[in-house]
Amino acid sequence: MVPIGSIRHLQVLSSFNAKRWLLVFCIVCLWCLLVSLGFWQLHRADEKKVLLEESERMMQMPPVAFDETRMQYADLRYQRVYAKGRFKGEQQFLLDNQVHQGRVGYHVLTPFVLEDTGRLLLVDRGWVPAGQDRRYLPDVSVTGERMEIVGSLYVPFGQPYLLGDVMDEYSTWPRLLQAVDWNVMGQSLDGQVAPVLFRMDKQWDDGLVHEWDLVPFGPQKHIGYAVQWFAMALVLFIMSAAVYYGRRGSQ
């Protein structure tokens, strides 16, 4: 017969070994996760590099006529186009919290009534600084004469996280926007809005700043994130190895 004390000792030892292997398993899983996140960021950096190269190539091409009949434009991001119609200057939007050279301001989004179909194209006319008193909005008036505009197409990358409403529907024009939302803007304008932004060429002289980031952030930021993930994985490996060999030395 096995003594009861020996059985309890084996149970305690078995429980200790199970917890130790569970800890080892968790550490290995965490290390694999950190390394995989590092490689994922490197992959995203490569994707951004290709995207920037492709966008630069497309923006060097001659403009083509804007296709008013499409319902999706993501595959035409950065393509240069021209369109004919007139600005609807009495109903404009100011995209809030847009920073240029360290200054906070707005991007002016003006509906453009397309000549052939009457469909509305939202034109990003550029950046304008905010005043000292945010209660007073800048003058963004524009002519309503028939004209031809030239620029490039842009579709935002996903939807930003918002704590409040996209827009105050009951405010006067121009209305402040926290994010681009085609449905909300279409309802305010009481018309069909093409789900794409038209960015004016830099040659357009209207007093606004015509400079946009091609992507929210470039490859270098992804590389920086990758370095951080790899560094965390290295620290975890060193700490685990130090604990393991420290315990072996104490035995």
DASUL-V119730 format. One record per pair of residues at least 12 apart in sequence whose ideal C-beta (glycine too) atoms are under 8 Angstrom apart, sorted by sequence separation. I is the first residue (numbers start at 1). J is the second residue. D is the distance in whole Angstrom. If there is no record, write none. Layout:
i = [I	I]
j = [J	J]
d = [D	D]
//
This chain:
i = [94	95	110	111	128	166	94	95	109	110	165	166	175	182	199	94	95	109	164	167	64	66	68	93	94	109	110	125	166	169	64	65	66	92	93	108	109	162	63	64	65	66	92	93	107	108	125	162	167	180	61	62	63	64	65	92	108	160	166	167	169	59	61	63	92	107	108	160	169	58	91	107	108	159	58	59	89	106	167	55	58	88	105	106	159	55	87	88	105	54	87	88	105	106	156	87	88	104	105	86	87	103	104	123	85	86	100	103	85	123	83	85	86	93	95	98	100	84	85	110	124	83	84	106	115	83	84	88	106	108	110	94	140	85	87	112	137	83	137	155	155	156	154	155	94	153	154	94	153	154	153	154	68	94	152	153	151	152	66	68	69	92	151	68	149	151	152	92	150	151	68	149	150	89	68	89	150	151	89	150	66	87	89	149	87	88	87	86	122	154	157	86	157	86	87	85	86	84	85	84	122	84	142	83	82	83	108	120	82	82	109	140	81	82	120	80	81	106	80	81	109	120	122	80	81	119	120	121	122	79	118	119	120	121	124	78	79	93	119	120	122	123	124	126	78	119	121	122	123	124	125	77	78	109	122	123	124	76	77	121	123	77	111	126	125	128	73	94	96	111	126	128	74	92	93	94	96	97	125	127	128	73	91	92	93	94	95	96	111	126	127	90	91	92	93	94	125	126	127	93	95	126	127	95	126	112	63	66	63	109	124	93	59	58	91	91	108	88	100	100	83	81	76	73	73	72	73	70	71	68	66	78	56	55	52	51	52	51	52	48	52	48	49	48	46	45	48	45	45	44	45	42	41	42	45	41	41	42	41	39	38	41	38	38	37	38	35	34	35	38	34	34	35	34	31	34	31	30	31	27	31	27]
j = [106	107	122	123	140	178	107	108	122	123	178	179	188	195	212	108	109	123	178	181	79	81	83	108	109	124	125	140	181	184	80	81	82	108	109	124	125	178	80	81	82	83	109	110	124	125	142	179	184	197	79	80	81	82	83	110	126	178	184	185	187	78	80	82	111	126	127	179	188	78	111	127	128	179	79	80	110	127	188	77	80	110	127	128	181	78	110	111	128	78	111	112	129	130	180	112	113	129	130	112	113	129	130	149	112	113	127	130	113	151	112	114	115	122	124	127	129	114	115	140	154	114	115	137	146	115	116	120	138	140	142	128	174	121	123	149	174	121	176	195	196	197	196	197	137	196	197	138	197	198	198	199	114	140	198	199	198	199	114	116	117	140	199	117	198	200	201	142	200	201	119	200	201	141	121	142	203	204	143	204	121	142	144	204	143	144	144	144	180	212	215	145	216	146	147	146	147	146	147	147	185	148	206	148	148	149	174	186	149	150	177	208	150	151	189	150	151	176	151	152	180	191	193	152	153	191	192	193	194	152	191	192	193	194	197	152	153	167	193	194	196	197	198	200	153	194	196	197	198	199	200	153	154	185	198	199	200	153	154	198	200	155	189	204	204	207	153	174	176	191	206	208	155	173	174	175	177	178	206	208	209	155	173	174	175	176	177	178	193	208	209	173	174	175	176	177	208	209	210	177	179	210	211	180	211	198	150	153	151	197	212	185	152	152	188	189	208	189	209	211	198	198	196	194	195	195	196	194	195	194	198	214	214	214	214	214	215	215	218	215	219	218	219	219	219	219	222	220	222	222	223	222	222	223	226	223	225	226	226	226	226	229	227	229	229	230	229	229	230	233	230	232	233	233	233	236	236	236	237	236	240	240]
d = [4	4	7	8	6	5	7	8	5	5	7	5	7	5	6	6	6	7	7	8	7	4	8	8	7	6	5	7	5	8	7	7	7	6	4	7	8	6	4	6	6	4	7	8	6	4	7	6	6	7	8	7	5	8	8	5	6	8	5	8	8	6	6	5	7	7	8	5	6	5	6	6	6	7	5	6	7	7	7	7	7	7	5	6	8	4	5	4	5	7	7	7	4	6	5	6	6	8	5	7	8	5	5	7	5	5	5	8	5	7	7	5	8	8	8	6	8	7	4	7	7	6	4	8	7	8	8	7	7	5	6	8	6	7	7	7	6	6	8	7	6	7	7	7	6	5	5	8	7	8	6	5	5	7	8	8	5	5	7	6	8	6	5	5	7	5	8	8	8	5	5	7	5	6	8	4	8	8	7	8	7	5	6	8	7	7	6	5	8	7	7	6	6	5	8	7	7	7	8	7	7	5	7	7	6	6	8	8	7	5	7	8	8	8	6	7	7	8	7	7	8	5	6	5	6	8	6	8	7	6	8	5	5	5	5	6	5	8	8	7	8	8	7	6	7	6	8	6	5	5	5	6	7	8	7	8	7	5	6	5	6	5	6	8	8	8	6	5	5	8	7	6	5	6	6	7	6	8	6	6	7	6	5	4	6	5	5	6	7	3	4	6	8	8	8	7	5	5	8	5	8	5	7	7	8	7	5	8	8	7	7	7	6	8	7	6	6	8	6	7	7	7	7	7	6	7	4	8	7	7	8	7	8	5	6	8	7	6	7	6	7	6	5	4	7	4	6	8	4	5	5	7	5	7	7	7	4	5	4	7	5	6	8	4	4	4	7	5	7	7	7	5	5	4	6	7	5	6	6	7	8	5]
//
